[in-house]
């Protein structure tokens, strides 16, 4: 029995340590419209090698937190060349937020804001099993109602220009760092101008890439209102999506190997105790084998399902093309 246990644990730990206990593939899903398969590989639901599957997609959907942001200029700079203060409003699947942004430093030529800070108050929504009652999340269990205050946090974001536009009229790349109150994890965001105004005065469309230890995400922003002198954008509308990394990354595989391995242990113990086969030993061996196969199947069936799904799509495309 001791030998069989050692074999199981050595197999599990050697394979997991070889993968550094994770399989987050950050070389894929690099834009807003990346496919679900790439998103699942980056988030850690799927692995290219062992253990292949860690729960979630493709059994369930990829759980993007989709939202919209609106930024509205509330105060123009003295020279009317850029916005000095603006308001922020956000609504996503997980939270609502309101904030205020302030320009902290103008560019040397006084054409745009070089660095700025936003302070945002975030109110997290109730779960699907709860209902809203004032500023509380409530649920009814066994005829009793349990309520708790909604979670409210503050987020502090600092941004600075990392590259000027070719016309030097606006910033074409921003680097931002965001921190939530009570947390030490830093969320990094890179903002890049995609389309400049025809006059080269400001940026009309941005894209953003977000990365933190807990999640990654993307942003697409467009200008919907201009200042009267058309030197800067007065209102931005943004689409955002975020996806959490899966932790613990190897939970499904660990369960499949360790719990399923108990069936192998039971088989070895029974064969060791009963030198000759008997109805009891045969029954335990069969049940142990089914137990082991069942959990291993649970751990790796979704990967096979994904392969079959991709094969079916490829075959369908081939038949249509030919």
C-alpha positions as CSV (number, residue, x, y, z in Angstrom):
1,X,0.0,0.0,0.0
2,X,2.8,2.4,0.9
3,X,4.5,1.7,-2.5
4,X,1.3,2.4,-4.4
5,X,0.7,5.7,-2.5
6,X,4.2,6.8,-3.2
7,X,3.8,6.1,-6.9
8,X,0.6,8.2,-7.1
9,X,2.0,11.2,-5.2
10,X,5.3,11.1,-7.2
11,X,3.4,11.0,-10.5
12,X,1.2,13.9,-9.4
13,X,3.9,16.1,-8.0
14,X,6.4,15.5,-10.8
15,X,3.9,16.5,-13.4
16,X,2.6,19.6,-11.6
17,X,6.1,20.9,-10.5
18,X,7.2,20.5,-14.1
19,X,4.5,23.0,-15.1
20,X,5.4,25.3,-12.2
21,X,2.0,24.7,-10.6
22,X,0.3,26.8,-13.3
23,X,-0.5,26.9,-17.0
24,X,-1.4,30.6,-17.7
25,X,-0.5,31.1,-21.4
26,X,0.0,34.8,-21.7
27,X,1.1,34.6,-25.3
28,X,-2.5,34.2,-26.4
29,X,-5.7,36.2,-26.1
30,X,-4.0,39.6,-26.8
31,X,-7.0,41.7,-27.9
32,X,-10.6,42.5,-27.2
33,X,-12.0,40.0,-29.6
34,X,-9.9,36.9,-28.8
35,X,-11.8,33.6,-29.1
36,X,-13.0,31.6,-26.0
37,X,-10.4,28.9,-26.5
38,X,-7.5,31.4,-26.3
39,X,-9.1,33.2,-23.3
40,X,-9.5,29.8,-21.4
41,X,-5.8,29.0,-22.1
42,X,-4.7,32.4,-20.8
43,X,-7.0,32.3,-17.7
44,X,-5.7,28.8,-16.8
45,X,-8.9,26.8,-17.5
46,X,-7.1,24.9,-20.2
47,X,-3.4,23.8,-20.6
48,X,-1.5,22.9,-23.7
49,X,0.1,20.0,-21.7
50,X,-0.5,18.2,-18.4
51,X,-2.9,18.6,-16.6
52,X,-4.9,19.9,-19.7
53,X,-8.0,20.9,-17.8
54,X,-8.6,22.9,-14.6
55,X,-12.3,23.4,-14.5
56,X,-14.7,25.9,-16.1
57,X,-14.7,26.2,-19.9
58,X,-15.6,24.3,-22.1
59,X,-18.2,22.7,-19.7
60,X,-19.3,26.3,-18.8
61,X,-18.9,29.6,-20.7
62,X,-15.9,31.9,-20.4
63,X,-17.0,34.3,-17.6
64,X,-16.0,37.7,-18.9
65,X,-17.1,40.6,-16.7
66,X,-18.3,43.0,-19.4
67,X,-19.0,46.7,-18.7
68,X,-19.2,50.2,-20.1
69,X,-17.4,53.4,-19.0
70,X,-18.2,57.0,-19.7
71,X,-15.8,59.9,-19.2
72,X,-17.1,63.4,-19.4
73,X,-15.0,66.6,-19.2
74,X,-16.1,68.9,-16.4
75,X,-13.4,71.5,-16.5
76,X,-11.3,72.8,-19.4
77,X,-7.7,74.0,-19.0
78,X,-7.2,77.8,-18.9
79,X,-5.8,77.8,-22.4
80,X,-8.7,75.5,-23.6
81,X,-6.3,73.1,-25.2
82,X,-7.1,70.1,-23.0
83,X,-9.4,68.8,-20.3
84,X,-8.3,69.5,-16.7
85,X,-10.9,67.5,-14.8
86,X,-13.4,64.9,-15.8
87,X,-16.1,62.6,-14.3
88,X,-16.2,58.8,-14.6
89,X,-19.2,56.5,-14.5
90,X,-18.9,52.7,-14.9
91,X,-21.4,49.8,-15.0
92,X,-20.4,46.2,-15.4
93,X,-21.7,42.8,-14.5
94,X,-20.0,42.8,-11.1
95,X,-20.1,46.5,-10.0
96,X,-21.1,50.1,-10.5
97,X,-18.6,52.9,-10.0
98,X,-18.3,56.7,-10.0
99,X,-15.2,58.7,-9.9
100,X,-13.4,62.0,-10.5
101,X,-10.1,62.5,-12.5
102,X,-7.7,65.4,-12.2
103,X,-4.8,66.5,-14.4
104,X,-1.7,66.7,-12.3
105,X,0.8,67.9,-14.9
106,X,0.5,69.5,-18.3
107,X,2.8,68.7,-21.2
108,X,5.8,71.0,-21.8
109,X,4.0,72.6,-24.8
110,X,0.8,72.9,-22.7
111,X,-1.2,71.0,-25.4
112,X,-2.4,68.1,-23.4
113,X,-2.4,66.6,-19.9
114,X,0.8,64.7,-19.3
115,X,-0.1,62.9,-16.0
116,X,-3.4,62.5,-14.1
117,X,-5.1,60.7,-11.2
118,X,-8.5,59.1,-10.9
119,X,-10.3,58.3,-7.6
120,X,-13.2,55.9,-8.1
121,X,-15.7,54.5,-5.6
122,X,-16.8,51.0,-6.6
123,X,-20.0,49.4,-5.3
124,X,-20.1,45.6,-6.0
125,X,-23.4,44.1,-7.0
126,X,-25.3,41.4,-5.2
127,X,-24.9,37.8,-6.3
128,X,-27.5,36.0,-8.4
129,X,-28.8,34.2,-5.3
130,X,-29.4,37.6,-3.5
131,X,-31.7,40.5,-3.9
132,X,-31.1,44.3,-3.3
133,X,-32.7,46.0,-0.3
134,X,-31.6,49.6,-0.1
135,X,-27.8,49.4,0.2
136,X,-27.8,45.7,1.3
137,X,-27.7,42.3,-0.3
138,X,-30.3,39.9,1.1
139,X,-31.1,36.3,0.8
140,X,-33.9,34.1,2.2
141,X,-33.0,30.8,3.7
142,X,-35.3,28.5,5.6
143,X,-37.9,31.2,6.0
144,X,-35.3,33.7,7.4
145,X,-33.9,36.7,5.7
146,X,-30.1,37.4,6.0
147,X,-28.7,40.8,4.8
148,X,-25.3,42.3,4.6
149,X,-24.0,45.7,3.3
150,X,-22.9,45.9,-0.3
151,X,-19.1,45.8,-0.7
152,X,-17.7,49.3,-1.4
153,X,-14.1,50.0,-2.3
154,X,-12.0,52.9,-3.6
155,X,-9.7,52.6,-6.5
156,X,-6.8,54.9,-7.1
157,X,-5.4,55.1,-10.7
158,X,-2.3,57.1,-11.7
159,X,-1.4,57.5,-15.4
160,X,1.5,59.2,-17.2
161,X,2.3,59.7,-20.9
162,X,4.9,57.3,-22.2
163,X,5.0,58.5,-25.8
164,X,3.9,61.7,-27.6
165,X,2.1,61.7,-30.9
166,X,4.0,62.6,-34.0
167,X,2.3,66.0,-34.1
168,X,3.1,66.6,-30.3
169,X,-0.5,67.7,-29.9
170,X,-1.5,64.8,-27.7
171,X,-0.2,61.7,-26.0
172,X,-0.4,58.5,-28.0
173,X,0.5,56.0,-25.2
174,X,-0.3,56.0,-21.5
175,X,1.0,53.8,-18.7
176,X,-1.4,53.4,-15.7
177,X,-1.3,51.7,-12.3
178,X,-4.4,51.1,-10.3
179,X,-4.7,49.9,-6.6
180,X,-7.8,49.1,-4.7
181,X,-8.2,50.2,-1.1
182,X,-7.1,47.5,1.3
183,X,-5.1,45.6,-1.4
184,X,-1.5,45.5,-2.5
185,X,-2.0,44.0,-5.9
186,X,-1.3,46.6,-8.7
187,X,-3.3,46.5,-11.9
188,X,-1.3,47.7,-14.9
189,X,-3.0,49.2,-17.9
190,X,-1.4,50.3,-21.2
191,X,-3.5,52.7,-23.3
192,X,-2.6,53.2,-27.0
193,X,-4.2,55.6,-29.5
194,X,-5.6,53.8,-32.5
195,X,-7.1,56.7,-34.6
196,X,-6.1,60.3,-34.4
197,X,-8.3,63.3,-35.2
198,X,-8.1,64.5,-38.8
199,X,-6.4,67.7,-37.7
200,X,-3.9,65.8,-35.5
201,X,-5.1,67.6,-32.3
202,X,-6.3,64.7,-30.2
203,X,-7.0,60.9,-30.3
204,X,-10.4,59.7,-31.4
205,X,-10.1,56.0,-30.5
206,X,-8.1,54.1,-27.9
207,X,-7.4,50.5,-26.9
208,X,-6.3,49.4,-23.5
209,X,-4.7,46.2,-22.1
210,X,-5.0,45.4,-18.4
211,X,-3.0,42.9,-16.4
212,X,-2.8,42.1,-12.7
213,X,-2.0,39.0,-10.6
214,X,-5.8,38.3,-10.4
215,X,-7.2,39.2,-13.8
216,X,-6.6,40.5,-17.4
217,X,-8.8,42.6,-19.6
218,X,-9.2,44.9,-22.6
219,X,-10.7,48.3,-23.3
220,X,-12.0,50.0,-26.5
221,X,-12.8,53.7,-26.3
222,X,-14.2,56.2,-28.8
223,X,-14.7,59.9,-28.7
224,X,-18.4,60.9,-28.9
225,X,-18.3,64.6,-28.2
226,X,-15.7,67.3,-28.9
227,X,-14.8,70.6,-27.3
228,X,-16.2,73.7,-29.1
229,X,-12.7,74.6,-30.5
230,X,-12.2,70.9,-31.4
231,X,-8.8,70.7,-29.6
232,X,-9.7,67.8,-27.3
233,X,-12.4,65.2,-26.8
234,X,-15.1,66.1,-24.3
235,X,-16.7,62.8,-23.8
236,X,-15.4,59.2,-24.1
237,X,-17.5,56.0,-24.2
238,X,-15.6,52.7,-23.5
239,X,-16.4,49.0,-23.7
240,X,-14.5,46.9,-21.2
241,X,-14.1,43.2,-20.4
242,X,-12.1,41.5,-17.7
243,X,-11.5,37.8,-16.9
244,X,-10.1,36.4,-13.7
245,X,-7.2,34.0,-13.6
246,X,-8.3,30.6,-12.3
247,X,-7.0,29.8,-8.8
248,X,-6.1,27.3,-7.6
249,X,-4.9,26.5,-11.1
250,X,-4.6,22.7,-10.6
251,X,-7.6,22.0,-8.4
252,X,-9.5,19.9,-10.9
253,X,-6.5,17.8,-11.9
254,X,-5.4,17.4,-8.3
255,X,-8.9,16.1,-7.4
256,X,-8.9,13.7,-10.3
257,X,-5.5,12.2,-9.5
258,X,-5.6,12.1,-5.7
259,X,-9.3,11.1,-5.2
260,X,-9.2,8.8,-8.2
261,X,-6.0,7.3,-6.9
262,X,-7.8,6.1,-3.9
263,X,-9.4,3.5,-6.1
264,X,-5.9,2.2,-7.1
265,X,-4.9,2.1,-3.4
266,X,-8.0,0.1,-2.5
267,X,-7.2,-2.4,-5.3
268,X,-3.6,-2.8,-4.1
269,X,-4.7,-3.2,-0.4
270,X,-7.3,-5.8,-1.3
271,X,-4.9,-7.8,-3.5
272,X,-2.3,-7.6,-0.7
273,X,-4.7,-8.8,2.0
274,X,-6.4,-11.5,0.0
275,X,-3.8,-13.6,-1.7
276,X,-6.6,-15.5,-3.4
277,X,-9.5,-14.0,-5.2
278,X,-12.9,-14.0,-3.5
279,X,-16.3,-12.4,-4.1
280,X,-15.4,-9.6,-1.7
281,X,-12.0,-8.9,-3.2
282,X,-13.3,-9.1,-6.8
283,X,-16.1,-6.6,-5.8
284,X,-13.6,-4.2,-4.2
285,X,-11.2,-4.4,-7.2
286,X,-14.1,-3.6,-9.6
287,X,-15.4,-0.8,-7.5
288,X,-11.9,0.7,-7.1
289,X,-11.3,0.5,-10.8
290,X,-14.6,2.2,-11.6
291,X,-13.9,4.9,-8.9
292,X,-10.4,5.6,-10.3
293,X,-11.6,5.7,-13.9
294,X,-14.6,7.9,-13.0
295,X,-12.6,10.7,-11.4
296,X,-9.9,10.6,-14.1
297,X,-12.7,10.9,-16.7
298,X,-14.2,13.8,-14.8
299,X,-10.9,15.6,-14.8
300,X,-10.0,15.1,-18.4
301,X,-13.3,14.6,-20.3
302,X,-13.8,18.4,-20.9
303,X,-10.4,18.4,-22.8
304,X,-11.6,15.6,-25.0
305,X,-14.9,17.4,-25.5
306,X,-13.0,20.5,-26.6
307,X,-10.9,18.5,-29.0
308,X,-14.0,16.8,-30.5
309,X,-15.7,20.2,-30.8
310,X,-12.7,21.7,-32.6
311,X,-12.4,18.6,-34.8
312,X,-16.1,18.9,-35.7
313,X,-15.8,22.6,-36.6
314,X,-12.7,21.8,-38.7
315,X,-14.4,19.0,-40.5
316,X,-17.5,21.2,-41.1
317,X,-15.4,24.0,-42.6
318,X,-13.6,21.5,-44.8
319,X,-16.8,20.0,-46.1
320,X,-18.2,23.5,-46.8
321,X,-15.0,24.6,-48.6
322,X,-15.0,21.4,-50.7
